[in-house]
Amino acid sequence: MEKDIGKINKNDTTEILLRIDDFSDRKGLTIREFVTSERYTGFTKSGVKIMAADFPKFKEMINSITDEDMKESKPEEKILECGQETLAEEKVEVEKPGEKLPDY
């Protein structure tokens, strides 16, 4: 039994497919990459299978993610989240060769 749940575009040639399947009498949720190109069209080796017995835990973990968790931050927020400090622009005067030579 196969039941396609949906797909998400990854890029121009690759989609992420979600499907419930029963491979080798092992029912579960399969998340795989599907490529459409001149050289190859079909599933790649990249993917994961969540076994039916583990699905309740997987669903609980997914449902625990909030919209706030997935909110993309602005670049300056990312710097602060990492604990890094930004330095204010500081004017530094550099002496050019031949300037301010000492009087001998």
N, CA, C and O of each residue as an XYZ file, in Angstrom:
416
protein
N       0.835     -1.177      0.000
C       0.000      0.000      0.000
C       0.884      1.246      0.000
O       1.810      1.365      0.802
N       0.589      2.152     -0.892
C       1.301      3.435     -0.931
C       0.268      4.542     -0.906
O      -0.753      4.468     -1.589
N       0.537      5.558     -0.124
C      -0.347      6.722     -0.071
C       0.538      7.959     -0.044
O       1.237      8.209      0.938
N       0.504      8.736     -1.130
C       1.285      9.967     -1.184
C       0.608     11.023     -0.320
O      -0.592     11.266     -0.448
N       1.386     11.648      0.559
C       0.876     12.674      1.469
C       1.046     14.056      0.865
O       0.124     14.870      0.916
N       2.217     14.333      0.290
C       2.466     15.635     -0.306
C       3.916     15.771     -0.700
O       4.724     14.860     -0.516
N       4.232     16.952     -1.257
C       5.604     17.208     -1.677
C       5.932     18.678     -1.476
O       5.053     19.540     -1.473
N       7.224     18.937     -1.310
C       7.748     20.284     -1.112
C       8.887     20.468     -2.109
O       9.762     19.609     -2.222
N       8.878     21.583     -2.829
C       9.975     21.855     -3.758
C      11.240     22.196     -2.989
O      11.229     23.052     -2.105
N      12.325     21.523     -3.331
C      13.628     21.815     -2.748
C      14.395     22.777     -3.648
O      15.000     23.739     -3.174
N      14.362     22.505     -4.955
C      14.960     23.393     -5.967
C      14.294     23.089     -7.303
O      13.260     22.422     -7.340
N      14.871     23.568     -8.396
C      14.242     23.398     -9.712
C      14.093     21.941    -10.135
O      13.176     21.612    -10.887
N      14.962     21.078     -9.673
C      14.939     19.689    -10.128
C      14.591     18.677     -9.041
O      14.431     17.492     -9.336
N      14.471     19.118     -7.796
C      14.291     18.179     -6.690
C      13.096     18.549     -5.830
O      12.876     19.717     -5.510
N      12.323     17.524     -5.459
C      11.200     17.686     -4.547
C      11.395     16.737     -3.368
O      12.040     15.695     -3.494
N      10.836     17.109     -2.236
C      10.815     16.222     -1.072
C       9.420     15.610     -1.022
O       8.430     16.331     -0.900
N       9.334     14.282     -1.116
C       8.051     13.595     -1.108
C       7.806     12.916      0.235
O       8.710     12.314      0.815
N       6.598     13.021      0.708
C       6.175     12.315      1.914
C       5.152     11.275      1.496
O       4.196     11.579      0.782
N       5.360     10.047      1.944
C       4.485      8.962      1.520
C       4.409      7.915      2.624
O       5.401      7.612      3.289
N       3.217      7.375      2.802
C       3.054      6.223      3.682
C       3.195      4.998      2.791
O       2.502      4.871      1.781
N       4.087      4.105      3.167
C       4.274      2.911      2.358
C       4.484      1.695      3.234
O       4.625      1.789      4.454
N       4.501      0.560      2.578
C       4.614     -0.723      3.261
C       5.688     -1.513      2.536
O       5.382     -2.439      1.784
N       6.954     -1.150      2.761
C       8.066     -1.783      2.069
C       8.581     -2.952      2.901
O       8.905     -2.787      4.077
N       8.655     -4.115      2.299
C       9.103     -5.347      2.989
C       8.308     -5.587      4.266
O       8.871     -5.942      5.302
N       7.002     -5.390      4.183
C       6.098     -5.580      5.336
C       6.466     -4.688      6.513
O       6.192     -5.027      7.664
N       7.091     -3.540      6.224
C       7.451     -2.570      7.268
C       6.754     -1.258      6.927
O       7.245     -0.482      6.108
N       5.616     -1.018      7.554
C       4.823      0.173      7.278
C       5.434      1.372      7.984
O       5.917      1.276      9.112
N       5.397      2.520      7.280
C       5.926      3.727      7.891
C       5.776      4.926      6.978
O       5.231      4.833      5.878
N       6.276      6.061      7.462
C       6.290      7.304      6.708
C       7.665      7.440      6.077
O       8.681      7.434      6.772
N       7.692      7.562      4.754
C       8.945      7.725      4.033
C       9.052      9.164      3.556
O       8.113      9.698      2.965
N      10.194      9.794      3.813
C      10.486     11.153      3.359
C      11.706     11.033      2.460
O      12.808     10.751      2.931
N      11.503     11.251      1.146
C      12.591     11.029      0.188
C      12.690     12.170     -0.800
O      11.730     12.909     -1.016
N      13.864     12.306     -1.400
C      14.072     13.261     -2.481
C      13.714     12.585     -3.804
O      14.041     11.422     -4.042
N      13.031     13.356     -4.658
C      12.678     12.896     -5.996
C      13.242     13.891     -6.993
O      12.935     15.081     -6.929
N      14.078     13.401     -7.927
C      14.766     14.262     -8.887
C      14.150     14.083    -10.277
O      13.814     12.973    -10.690
N      14.011     15.206    -10.984
C      13.587     15.181    -12.379
C      14.632     15.945    -13.175
O      14.705     17.171    -13.089
N      15.449     15.221    -13.958
C      16.492     15.861    -14.746
C      16.672     15.098    -16.057
O      16.027     14.074    -16.284
N      17.543     15.599    -16.903
C      17.813     14.933    -18.180
C      18.477     13.570    -17.969
O      18.197     12.615    -18.692
N      19.347     13.496    -16.984
C      20.097     12.257    -16.747
C      19.321     11.210    -15.965
O      19.472     10.012    -16.205
N      18.475     11.669    -15.014
C      17.799     10.712    -14.130
C      16.499     11.311    -13.623
O      16.443     12.493    -13.283
N      15.465     10.502    -13.573
C      14.201     10.889    -12.957
C      13.803      9.770    -12.013
O      13.628      8.623    -12.425
N      13.665     10.114    -10.751
C      13.279      9.119     -9.763
C      13.780      9.487     -8.388
O      14.323     10.571     -8.174
N      13.590      8.563     -7.454
C      14.009      8.785     -6.079
C      15.532      8.707     -5.962
O      16.186      7.931     -6.658
N      16.074      9.524     -5.074
C      17.500      9.441     -4.759
C      17.651      8.548     -3.531
O      16.663      8.061     -2.980
N      18.873      8.343     -3.118
C      19.116      7.569     -1.905
C      18.846      8.394     -0.649
O      18.709      7.846      0.444
N      18.770      9.723     -0.814
C      18.566     10.606      0.332
C      17.133     10.492      0.846
O      16.172     10.659      0.096
N      17.017     10.210      2.117
C      15.693     10.120      2.709
C      15.729      9.407      4.035
O      16.781      8.999      4.527
N      14.543      9.269      4.597
C      14.418      8.617      5.889
C      13.061      7.930      5.968
O      12.096      8.371      5.344
N      12.994      6.856      6.732
C      11.728      6.168      6.962
C      11.453      6.170      8.462
O      12.263      5.708      9.265
N      10.294      6.700      8.811
C       9.846      6.683     10.206
C       8.917      5.485     10.335
O       7.838      5.465      9.742
N       9.325      4.503     11.096
C       8.529      3.285     11.232
C       7.213      3.592     11.946
O       7.134      4.514     12.758
N       6.186      2.807     11.632
C       4.851      3.027     12.196
C       4.887      3.053     13.730
O       4.184      3.849     14.352
N       5.693      2.198     14.330
C       5.777      2.156     15.796
C       6.368      3.438     16.369
O       6.050      3.810     17.499
N       7.230      4.124     15.603
C       7.870      5.355     16.061
C       7.103      6.610     15.660
O       7.444      7.711     16.094
N       6.063      6.451     14.830
C       5.363      7.613     14.322
C       4.718      8.475     15.416
O       4.785      9.700     15.314
N       4.099      7.902     16.456
C       3.525      8.776     17.499
C       4.567      9.704     18.139
O       4.263     10.866     18.407
N       5.774      9.219     18.385
C       6.842     10.045     18.955
C       7.281     11.114     17.952
O       7.505     12.266     18.324
N       7.403     10.727     16.673
C       7.769     11.678     15.619
C       6.712     12.786     15.521
O       7.049     13.967     15.439
N       5.455     12.402     15.529
C       4.361     13.371     15.443
C       4.379     14.315     16.650
O       4.154     15.517     16.507
N       4.645     13.772     17.823
C       4.741     14.599     19.037
C       5.883     15.609     18.910
O       5.727     16.772     19.283
N       7.026     15.169     18.387
C       8.172     16.062     18.227
C       7.862     17.154     17.211
O       8.168     18.321     17.455
N       7.264     16.800     16.081
C       6.914     17.790     15.056
C       5.902     18.793     15.615
O       6.040     19.997     15.403
N       4.904     18.307     16.316
C       3.866     19.192     16.862
C       4.382     20.096     17.977
O       3.734     21.086     18.318
N       5.530     19.769     18.542
C       6.090     20.613     19.599
C       6.789     21.854     19.027
O       7.115     22.776     19.775
N       7.017     21.886     17.725
C       7.668     23.021     17.077
C       6.636     24.124     16.882
O       5.563     23.891     16.326
N       6.968     25.321     17.342
C       6.040     26.444     17.216
C       6.394     27.296     16.007
O       7.479     27.178     15.439
N       5.455     28.155     15.626
C       5.727     29.102     14.545
C       6.887     30.013     14.928
O       7.682     30.404     14.073
N       6.984     30.348     16.197
C       8.073     31.209     16.691
C       9.425     30.512     16.522
O      10.421     31.160     16.198
N       9.463     29.191     16.741
C      10.706     28.432     16.537
C      11.186     28.521     15.096
O      12.390     28.537     14.839
N      10.258     28.576     14.165
C      10.599     28.555     12.750
C      10.706     29.948     12.135
O      10.967     30.084     10.940
N      10.504     30.973     12.945
C      10.587     32.339     12.452
C      12.035     32.639     12.078
O      12.952     32.418     12.869
N      12.226     33.143     10.867
C      13.570     33.485     10.429
C      13.972     34.811     11.039
O      13.187     35.759     11.064
N      15.192     34.872     11.527
C      15.669     36.099     12.142
C      16.437     36.927     11.134
O      16.901     36.423     10.111
N      16.560     38.204     11.440
C      17.326     39.123     10.596
C      18.807     38.864     10.835
O      19.172     38.341     11.888
N      19.671     39.217      9.883
C      21.111     38.948     10.049
C      21.687     39.509     11.343
O      22.501     38.840     11.979
N      21.290     40.728     11.760
C      21.859     41.289     12.990
C      21.386     40.521     14.214
O      22.096     40.471     15.218
N      20.185     39.913     14.152
C      19.707     39.103     15.264
C      20.515     37.824     15.368
O      20.775     37.350     16.474
N      20.916     37.258     14.246
C      21.713     36.035     14.244
C      23.038     36.266     14.946
O      23.505     35.396     15.681
N      23.655     37.422     14.734
C      24.924     37.739     15.383
C      24.732     37.786     16.893
O      25.538     37.227     17.637
N      23.682     38.442     17.348
C      23.442     38.556     18.779
C      23.096     37.210     19.393
O      23.481     36.932     20.529
N      22.364     36.359     18.646
C      22.014     35.044     19.160
C      23.255     34.197     19.396
O      23.261     33.345     20.284
N      24.295     34.418     18.620
C      25.521     33.642     18.754
C      26.398     34.148     19.897
O      27.428     33.549     20.206
N      25.990     35.241     20.518
C      26.760     35.793     21.613
C      27.927     36.634     21.149
O      28.820     36.938     21.940
N      27.941     37.014     19.893
C      29.034     37.826     19.383
C      28.671     39.301     19.526
O      27.503     39.680     19.438
N      29.676     40.110     19.745
C      29.463     41.544     19.851
C      29.841     42.202     18.538
O      30.751     41.758     17.839
N      29.128     43.266     18.217
C      29.513     44.026     17.036
C      30.300     45.239     17.504
O      29.986     45.833     18.535
N      31.306     45.596     16.755
C      32.142     46.730     17.108
C      31.680     47.961     16.347
O      31.353     47.884     15.163
N      31.655     49.097     17.035
C      31.305     50.354     16.376
C      32.448     50.740     15.458
O      33.612     50.432     15.717
N      32.086     51.428     14.369
C      33.133     51.884     13.465
C      34.032     52.867     14.197
O      33.562     53.801     14.847
N      35.286     52.647     14.082
C      36.246     53.504     14.768
C      37.184     54.083     13.718
O      37.737     53.351     12.898
N      37.358     55.390     13.747
C      38.253     56.031     12.797
C      39.682     55.884     13.296
O      40.015     56.260     14.420
N      40.498     55.337     12.442
C      41.902     55.182     12.781
C      42.700     55.964     11.751
O      42.548     55.766     10.546
N      43.553     56.855     12.243
C      44.385     57.628     11.329
C      45.711     56.912     11.161
O      46.372     56.548     12.133
N      46.078     56.722      9.922
C      47.325     56.037      9.604
C      48.293     57.068      9.036
O      47.959     57.843      8.139
N      49.499     57.050      9.589
C      50.509     57.986      9.083
C      51.032     57.487      7.756
O      51.331     56.305      7.589
N      51.136     58.402      6.821
C      51.688     58.063      5.523
C      53.199     58.236      5.585
O      53.692     59.086      6.327
N      53.929     57.458      4.831
C      55.382     57.594      4.843
C      55.805     59.026      4.514
O      55.308     59.633      3.566
N      56.713     59.541      5.301
C      57.225     60.884      5.086
C      56.478     61.948      5.876
O      56.920     63.096      5.931
N      55.371     61.594      6.480
C      54.613     62.576      7.253
C      55.128     62.578      8.696
O      55.537     61.543      9.223
N      55.101     63.704      9.295
C      55.434     63.877     10.713
C      56.760     63.220     11.078
O      56.855     62.487     12.062
N      57.766     63.491     10.283
C      59.081     62.969     10.624
C      59.679     63.822     11.744
O      59.477     65.036     11.781
N      60.396     63.200     12.630
C      60.991     63.960     13.727
C      62.076     64.911     13.196
O      62.764     64.600     12.223
N      62.219     66.080     13.855
C      63.273     67.020     13.510
C      64.563     66.589     14.185
O      64.578     66.362     15.395
N      65.645     66.472     13.428
C      66.932     66.100     14.001
C      67.864     67.246     13.958
O      69.008     67.128     14.398
